[in-house]
Amino acid sequence: MTNSAARLAGRREWTAFTVLLLPLLLVSMDVSVLYFAIPAITQELDPSATQQLWIFDSYAFALAGLLITMGSLGDRIGRRKLLLTGAAAFGLASVGAAYATSAEMLIAARVLLGIGGATLMPSTLALVRNLFEDDRQRGQAIAIWSGAMTGGIALGSVLSGVMLNHFWWGSVFLINVPAMLLLLVLVPVLVPEFKDPAPGRFDLLSVPLSTAAVLPVVYGLKEIAAEGLEPLYALSVAVGLAFGFAFVRRQRSRDDAMVARALFRGRGFGAGIALNTIAAFAMMGSAYFTTQYLQSVLGMGTLEAALWSLAPSLLIGAAAPVSAALAQKTDRAYVIAGGFILAAVGFTLISLVGSDSLWLLLTGAGVLASGLVTVMSLVSDMALASAPAEKAGSAASLLETGSEFGGALGMAVLGSLGTAVYRSDLPGAEPAVNAVMPSGTRETLGGAVATAHQLGGAAGEQVLALAREAFVHGMQYAAWGGAALLLAGGVLAVALTRGLGAPAPAAAAQPSAQTAEQGAPLAG
């Protein structure tokens, strides 16, 4: 089911693709790179509690809020040009973060890192769409791309811990600089320029509208996951949805819209975004529990927990290539549905985890992640292949934005479900234990761990045991909820994508739909 008219990629394209994995790894690593560094940062920069939260969140918020804008900008000015600009900004911001002398300076550097990351992620995926015209090769490349993005998040925390064992906290940012310098040298040599030859005017008003639509929703969902359903956070989500409605109306009424209507003419594009969002929901929703389980239930140190969290990556590495090969032999709808079912099995295994079930947890997490990477790689390929090649940047940015929404929603919904069960379990404790349990113990497992350390002795052990069992009980309920959602996702995948098969030849990148501004044509 390969498009016979498409040019096959050769060694040069695959080398270029390998180079494009560098920014992808770094952007995904920066999501988790601060896990180990924050104690040292706190000691040196003395941030307030609010500033500490913004040191963590400013990167993700800037990244999420600008993805749509940067994807559209890359289509207009050139994806390679945007990638190089973003790489330079990312490298400079990394230096600024490494040598920050105040919490405010570090927050500003993290915002700049997020802006740079927003240029890098859609640019790399769009360039993959342009480099690989052949359906089979593009599917293989996007499978590798999806696995690298997933693995980068786990790798970031481990690499951070290793660096901090030998260097000061700023080193976790400086590791970005050599990779970005390498990118700036190799991309102009290996990667040609691609852009929309007739993009129309850039709609400036859509920039703040898209940002105002994304940021309040992501912020509100993240806070609901952490603090519960408070009126302020619900209002934040509502405000974002209102701006989102205004943004969609503007896009539908303009010929030069930031999000072109042509993207949704192919049946696979909207379906791909929806299914990718469900997969991101499950991925981040499960991570909310597994990271806490390793540290607060099993009592692991941060570095030890991060190292164990790499174990599921062994299964992820095989899942994406195998799924890409299967999708070439049968209707991809059934392979995507199989990925959802496999992920649901992973959640089912997690639902059986007790208070001391490390290997069962890791097995469940590995099976879950393998199924989700299968889904994400196939639906990303399907969505990009369905979109016009000249709109690949916008298509990639919408996929990434859907992932941000899905991840935030997964943490909020599954996290809230688990927290509700946790809180309902603790009042059943013995009166003697209830008497020494402050309110924070009943709110979160982290609060219970802190209380247990303060109490010490038999009382502390009893508080900790009760809290751990309550947390595991909540995780089990959340896992059942996640499994049910994934099974529904499998049914939805068959309904939305059955019969799509491999993309039609017209969806392949055509020379007339792109402009090669610099460099010789790629070798076949």
C-alpha positions in Angstrom: 0.0 0.0 0.0 2.9 2.3 -0.7 2.6 5.2 -3.0 4.6 4.1 -6.0 4.9 7.6 -7.4 6.7 9.0 -4.3 10.4 9.4 -4.2 12.1 7.0 -1.7 14.3 8.7 0.9 17.9 7.8 0.9 20.9 8.0 3.3 20.8 11.8 3.4 17.2 12.0 4.4 17.7 9.5 7.2 20.7 11.3 8.4 18.8 14.6 8.4 16.0 12.8 10.3 18.5 11.6 12.9 19.6 15.2 13.4 16.0 16.4 13.8 15.6 14.0 16.7 18.0 16.1 18.7 15.7 19.1 19.3 12.8 16.7 19.9 14.7 14.9 22.7 15.8 18.1 24.3 12.3 19.7 24.3 10.7 16.6 25.8 13.6 16.3 28.3 13.1 19.8 29.5 9.6 18.9 30.8 11.2 16.7 33.5 14.8 18.0 33.8 14.1 20.1 37.0 12.9 17.1 39.1 16.3 16.8 40.7 17.5 20.3 40.4 14.8 22.1 42.3 16.3 21.5 45.8 19.6 23.0 44.8 17.9 25.9 43.0 15.8 26.5 46.1 18.9 26.7 48.3 20.8 29.1 46.0 18.0 31.3 44.6 15.6 31.1 47.5 12.3 31.3 45.4 9.0 31.8 47.1 6.4 29.0 46.8 4.7 30.7 43.9 8.0 31.3 42.2 9.0 27.7 42.6 5.7 26.6 40.9 6.4 29.1 38.0 9.9 27.7 37.6 8.3 24.4 36.8 5.2 25.5 34.9 6.4 28.5 32.9 8.1 26.3 30.3 5.1 24.1 29.7 2.7 27.1 29.5 4.8 29.0 27.0 5.2 25.8 24.9 1.5 25.0 24.9 0.3 28.5 24.3 2.5 29.1 21.2 2.4 25.8 19.3 -0.4 26.8 17.0 1.2 30.2 16.2 4.6 28.7 15.6 3.3 25.9 13.3 1.5 28.5 11.2 4.5 30.8 11.2 6.8 27.9 10.0 4.5 27.3 7.0 4.9 30.9 6.0 8.5 31.7 6.6 9.9 28.2 6.2 10.1 25.3 8.6 13.9 25.0 8.5 14.3 28.8 9.1 11.9 28.5 12.1 13.8 25.5 13.4 17.1 27.2 13.2 15.7 30.4 14.9 14.2 28.3 17.6 17.4 26.3 18.1 19.4 29.5 18.6 16.8 30.9 21.0 16.7 27.6 22.9 20.5 27.5 23.2 20.7 31.1 24.4 17.9 30.6 26.9 19.6 27.5 28.2 22.7 29.5 29.0 20.6 32.2 30.7 18.8 29.5 32.8 22.1 27.9 33.8 23.6 31.1 35.1 20.4 32.7 36.5 21.1 34.7 39.6 17.5 35.1 40.8 14.3 33.3 40.7 12.8 35.9 38.3 15.7 35.5 35.9 15.3 31.7 35.9 11.5 32.0 35.3 12.2 34.4 32.4 14.7 31.9 30.9 12.2 29.1 31.3 9.6 31.1 29.4 12.1 31.7 26.6 12.9 28.0 26.6 9.2 27.3 26.2 9.0 29.7 23.2 12.0 28.0 21.6 10.4 24.6 22.3 7.2 25.8 20.6 9.2 26.4 17.4 11.1 23.2 17.5 8.4 20.6 18.0 6.1 21.4 15.1 9.0 22.2 12.8 10.7 18.8 13.3 7.4 16.8 12.8 6.5 18.9 9.7 10.0 18.4 8.2 9.6 14.6 8.7 6.4 14.9 6.7 8.3 16.7 3.9 11.4 14.6 3.9 9.6 11.2 3.6 7.2 11.1 0.7 6.9 7.3 0.7 4.1 6.1 2.9 6.0 3.2 4.4 9.2 5.3 5.2 7.2 8.1 6.6 5.3 5.7 8.9 8.6 4.3 10.1 10.1 7.7 10.7 7.1 9.0 12.7 7.1 5.8 14.8 10.7 6.5 15.7 9.8 10.2 16.3 6.9 9.2 18.7 9.1 6.8 20.7 11.9 9.4 21.0 9.4 12.0 22.3 8.0 9.6 24.9 11.5 8.3 26.0 12.9 11.9 26.2 10.6 12.7 29.2 11.8 9.8 31.2 15.4 10.3 30.1 15.3 14.0 31.2 14.9 13.2 34.9 17.6 10.5 34.9 20.1 12.7 33.0 19.3 15.5 35.4 20.1 13.3 38.4 23.4 12.1 36.9 24.5 15.6 36.0 23.7 16.9 39.5 25.9 14.1 41.0 28.9 15.7 39.4 28.1 19.4 38.6 26.1 22.3 39.9 22.4 22.7 39.1 22.9 24.9 36.0 24.5 21.9 34.2 21.0 20.5 33.6 20.4 23.4 31.2 23.9 23.5 29.6 23.5 20.0 28.2 21.2 21.6 25.6 23.9 23.9 24.2 26.2 21.4 22.4 23.2 19.7 20.8 21.8 23.0 19.6 25.1 24.1 18.2 25.3 20.8 16.3 21.8 21.4 15.0 22.7 24.9 13.7 25.7 23.4 11.8 24.1 20.3 10.3 20.5 21.4 9.5 21.5 23.9 6.8 23.6 21.2 5.1 21.2 18.3 5.4 17.7 19.7 5.4 16.2 21.7 2.6 13.7 24.5 3.1 10.0 23.8 2.9 7.2 26.3 3.1 3.8 27.1 1.8 4.2 28.9 -1.6 1.0 30.9 -1.1 0.3 31.2 2.6 -1.7 34.5 2.5 -1.4 37.2 5.2 -0.4 36.3 8.7 -3.4 36.8 11.0 -1.9 38.7 13.9 -5.2 38.8 15.9 -5.3 35.0 15.9 -2.1 34.9 17.9 -3.4 36.3 21.2 -6.7 34.5 20.6 -5.1 31.1 20.2 -2.8 31.7 23.3 -5.8 32.9 25.3 -7.7 29.7 24.3 -5.0 27.3 25.2 -3.3 28.7 28.3 -6.3 29.1 30.7 -7.5 25.6 29.9 -4.2 24.0 30.4 -3.6 26.0 33.6 -7.0 25.3 35.0 -6.8 21.5 34.3 -3.3 21.3 35.9 -4.4 23.1 39.0 -7.6 21.0 39.3 -5.3 17.9 39.2 -3.1 19.3 42.0 -5.6 21.2 44.2 -9.1 19.8 43.3 -12.1 21.4 41.6 -11.9 25.0 42.9 -14.1 27.8 41.4 -11.1 29.8 40.2 -9.7 26.9 38.3 -13.1 26.0 36.8 -13.4 29.7 35.7 -10.0 29.5 34.1 -11.1 26.6 32.0 -14.3 28.3 31.1 -12.5 31.5 30.0 -10.2 29.4 27.8 -13.1 27.7 26.2 -14.7 31.0 25.5 -11.6 32.3 23.8 -11.4 29.0 21.9 -14.9 29.5 20.6 -13.9 32.9 19.4 -10.7 31.6 17.8 -12.6 28.8 15.9 -15.2 31.3 14.6 -12.4 33.6 13.3 -10.6 30.7 11.6 -13.9 29.6 9.9 -14.5 33.1 8.5 -11.1 34.0 7.0 -9.5 32.8 3.8 -6.0 33.4 5.3 -6.8 31.7 8.6 -4.0 30.6 10.9 -5.6 27.1 10.9 -6.5 26.4 7.3 -9.9 24.7 6.7 -8.1 22.6 4.1 -6.6 20.6 7.0 -9.9 19.1 8.0 -11.0 18.1 4.5 -9.2 14.8 4.9 -11.1 12.4 7.1 -8.0 11.2 8.8 -6.9 14.6 10.2 -9.6 15.4 12.7 -9.8 11.7 13.7 -6.0 11.7 14.2 -6.1 14.7 16.5 -9.0 13.2 18.6 -7.4 9.8 19.0 -4.0 11.4 19.8 -5.7 13.5 22.5 -7.2 10.4 24.1 -3.8 8.7 24.1 -2.2 11.7 25.7 -4.9 11.7 28.3 -4.1 8.2 29.3 -0.3 8.7 29.1 -0.2 11.7 31.5 -3.0 10.4 33.7 -1.0 7.2 34.4 2.2 9.1 35.0 0.4 11.1 37.7 0.1 7.9 39.7 3.2 5.8 38.8 5.7 8.5 39.7 4.0 9.0 43.2 3.8 5.2 43.7 7.5 4.7 43.1 8.5 7.6 45.5 5.8 7.8 48.1 4.5 4.3 48.3 7.7 2.3 47.7 9.8 5.0 49.4 12.4 5.3 46.6 14.7 8.2 46.2 14.1 10.5 43.2 17.1 9.2 41.2 16.2 5.5 42.0 12.6 6.2 40.9 13.7 7.8 37.7 16.0 4.9 36.8 13.2 2.4 37.4 10.8 4.5 35.3 13.1 3.9 32.3 12.3 0.2 32.4 9.0 0.5 30.4 11.0 2.2 27.6 12.3 -1.2 26.6 8.9 -2.2 25.4 8.2 1.2 23.9 11.3 0.9 21.7 9.8 -2.2 19.9 6.1 -1.1 19.8 6.3 1.8 17.4 8.3 0.0 14.6 6.2 -3.1 14.9 2.9 -1.1 14.7 4.2 0.7 11.6 5.0 -2.6 9.9 1.5 -4.0 10.8 -0.2 -0.9 9.4 1.4 -1.6 6.0 -0.2 -5.1 5.9 -3.7 -4.4 7.2 -6.2 -1.6 7.8 -4.5 0.7 10.2 -7.9 1.2 12.0 -7.5 -2.3 13.5 -3.9 -1.7 14.5 -4.8 1.6 16.2 -7.7 -0.2 18.0 -5.3 -2.9 19.0 -3.0 -0.3 20.5 -5.9 1.1 22.6 -6.8 -2.4 23.7 -3.2 -3.2 24.6 -3.0 0.0 26.6 -6.3 -0.9 28.4 -4.6 -4.2 29.4 -1.8 -2.1 30.8 -4.2 -0.1 32.9 -5.9 -3.4 34.0 -2.5 -4.6 35.3 -2.0 -1.4 37.2 -5.4 -1.8 38.8 -4.1 -5.0 40.4 -1.1 -3.3 41.9 -0.9 -3.5 45.7 1.3 -1.6 48.2 4.4 -3.5 47.3 4.1 -4.5 43.6 7.1 -2.9 41.8 7.3 -5.4 38.9 3.6 -5.6 38.3 3.5 -1.8 38.1 6.4 -1.6 35.7 4.9 -4.4 33.6 1.6 -2.6 33.5 3.2 0.8 32.7 5.3 -0.8 29.9 2.3 -2.5 28.3 0.3 0.7 28.7 3.0 2.9 27.1 3.5 0.4 24.3 -0.1 0.5 23.3 -0.2 4.3 23.5 2.9 4.8 21.5 1.4 2.5 18.9 -1.7 4.7 18.7 0.2 8.0 18.8 2.6 7.1 16.0 -0.1 5.7 13.7 -2.6 8.6 14.2 0.2 11.2 13.8 1.2 9.7 10.5 -2.4 9.5 9.4 -3.2 13.1 10.3 0.0 14.5 8.7 -0.6 12.4 5.5 -4.2 13.6 5.3 -3.1 17.3 5.5 -1.8 19.2 2.5 2.1 19.1 2.5 2.2 22.9 2.5 0.3 23.0 5.7 2.4 20.4 7.5 3.6 22.9 10.2 0.0 23.8 11.2 -1.0 20.2 11.1 1.9 19.2 13.4 1.2 22.1 15.8 -2.5 21.1 16.2 -1.4 17.5 17.0 1.0 18.8 19.6 -1.7 21.1 21.1 -4.1 18.2 21.3 -1.5 16.3 23.2 -1.1 19.2 25.7 -4.8 19.4 26.2 -5.2 15.6 26.6 -2.3 15.4 29.0 -3.6 18.1 31.2 -7.1 16.7 31.1 -5.8 13.2 32.0 -4.0 14.4 35.0 -7.1 16.4 36.1 -9.7 13.7 35.6 -7.8 10.6 36.7 -6.0 12.5 39.4 -9.3 13.8 40.8 -10.8 10.4 40.7 -7.9 8.9 42.6 -7.8 11.8 45.1 -11.6 11.4 45.8 -11.1 7.7 46.6 -8.0 8.5 48.7 -9.9 11.1 50.8 -12.9 8.9 51.2 -10.7 6.0 52.6 -8.9 7.9 55.2 -11.8 8.8 57.5 -12.2 5.1 58.1 -9.0 5.0 60.0 -9.0 4.1 63.7 -9.9 7.1 66.0 -6.5 7.0 67.7 -4.9 7.6 64.3 -7.5 10.1 63.1 -6.6 12.2 66.2 -3.1 12.8 65.0 -3.9 13.2 61.3 -3.8 16.9 60.2 -5.9 18.0 57.3 -3.0 17.8 54.9 -2.7 14.1 55.5 -6.2 13.6 54.1 -5.6 15.8 51.1 -2.5 14.2 49.4 -0.2 11.3 49.9 2.7 13.8 50.0 1.1 15.4 53.0 0.7 12.0 54.7 4.4 11.2 54.1 5.4 14.5 55.7 3.1 13.9 58.7 4.4 10.4 59.2 8.0 11.7 59.3 7.0 14.3 61.9 5.2 11.8 64.1 7.8 9.1 63.8 7.5 5.8 65.7 4.5 3.5 65.5 2.0 6.3 65.0 4.0 7.6 62.0 4.2 4.1 60.5 0.5 3.6 60.9 -0.4 6.9 59.3 1.9 6.1 56.4 0.5 2.6 55.9 -3.1 3.8 55.9 -2.2 6.7 53.5 -0.3 4.3 51.1 -3.2 1.9 51.0 -5.7 4.7 50.3 -3.5 6.0 47.5 -3.2 2.6 45.9 -7.0 2.1 46.2 -7.4 5.5 44.4 -4.9 4.5 41.7 -6.8 1.2 41.2 -10.1 3.1 40.5 -8.3 5.6 38.2 -6.8 2.7 36.3 -10.2 1.1 35.8 -11.5 4.5 34.5 -8.6 4.8 32.2 -9.1 1.3 30.9 -12.7 2.0 30.1 -11.8 5.2 28.2 -9.2 3.3 26.2 -11.6 0.6 25.2 -14.0 3.3 24.1 -11.1 4.8 22.1 -10.6 1.5 20.4 -14.2 1.5 19.2 -13.9 5.1 18.2 -10.7 4.4 16.2 -12.5 1.7 14.1 -15.5 3.9 13.6 -13.5 7.0 12.5 -10.6 5.4 10.5 -11.8 2.1 9.1 -11.1 2.0 5.3 -8.6 4.9 5.4 -5.7 2.4 4.9 -2.6 4.0 3.5 -2.9 7.6 2.5 -3.9 8.3 -1.1 -1.2 9.3 -3.5 -2.6 12.8 -3.6 -1.8 13.3 0.0 1.9 12.8 -0.6 4.2 15.8 -0.7 4.3 17.2 -4.3 7.1 19.5 -5.6 4.5 22.1 -6.5 3.3 22.3 -2.9 6.7 23.3 -1.5 9.5 25.7 -2.1 13.1 24.5 -1.9 14.9 27.7 -1.2 18.4 26.6 -0.3 20.6 23.6 -0.9 20.7 21.0 -3.7 17.8 18.5 -4.0 18.1 15.6 -1.7 19.8 12.4 -2.9 17.5 9.5 -3.6 
